[in-house]
Amino acid sequence: MVREDSSPWSQKCRCFMLGLVVILMLGIVVIFVTVIFARRRDPPAELPQWKGGGTTHNLKEIILGRCFTYIRMVNPGLRKDCLKIWETFENAFISKNPCNITEQDYQPLMELAAHPILCNKTLLWSKTNELAHQYTKVQGSLLTLEDTLLGYMADKVTWCGSPSSTEMNYQSCPRWNECTNNSNTIYWKMASKIFAEAACGVVYVMLNGSISQPFRNSSIFGSVEIHHLNPEKVPLVKIWVMHNIEEQSSDSCSDSSIKDLKSIIEGRNIAFSCENDHRMLLKSGNIAPKSPVRKSIILEWMSKRSWKELPRI
């Protein structure tokens, strides 16, 4: 059989198609290389610089660890899904402007982690952070917000994200007053609101009488908690105005700011009482939290007052 030679036209078509394929492949390679080098030349987007410290390192491990500790040791009767709580917590602020966080962002978390508080157990505080928590650790019958799951998990940690990243911002986060709706401020205001709403029976409040204005409307207690106590569940608010032990006793219950507080509470149809006591240290950072010395100070303070409504240690 004699093989027929290809026509000149067929050879030209094959050459044309081959050349076209080569040109397309070269074009793809050029585009790919251009994109790669362009990405290398463009620096990563810089995160906004805030005045506060960045997200606490190992935040996930801290939150999960505290959550598991709380439901297994602090409040073993509580049934919560810590992994789900962490995922919901992270979703509230990650990839978002840390100065544009809303209550809606944290609402799913609050619903997951909130839990009931027994009546006559609520202790609110303002400018008495250390003292209030020293007292609850030793006395044992009252609870601050930081003794609930929401407060226990987030105490003394910082977090924020950035709209330009799916990661947490470890460089800087807004300070408390740097912007109104920042990640931490909204969290604590919502947690405080829920804590106050859950209160029932007598509510105790520890204020600092060693400063010029024991009660401030701008504090979380003054702007959030006091306005969310339910008059139908809370018949009485007892104010304890505390002073440094080395100071001369003074009647801070007569202070104008306490009178303002009295008007607010009574205006909400809740009874009000105020008591001065200068027998407790407000500044005792040099004493270990669980030391016998600190316990003796608290016991001394308790022994000098008629505290019938609470059991002694």
Secondary structure by P-SEA (a helix, b strand, c coil): cccccccaaaaaaaaaaaaaaaaaaaaaaaaaaaaaaaaaaccccccccccccccccaaaaaaaaaaaaaaccccccccccaaaaaaaaaaacccccccccccccaaaaaaacbbbbccccccccccaaaaaaaaaaaccccccccccaaaaaccccccccccccccccccbbbccccccccaaaaaaaaaaaaaaaacccbbbbbbbcccccccccccccccccccccccccccbbbbbbccccccccccccccaaaaaaaaaaaaacbbbbbbbbccccccccccccccaaaaaaaaaaaaaccccccccc
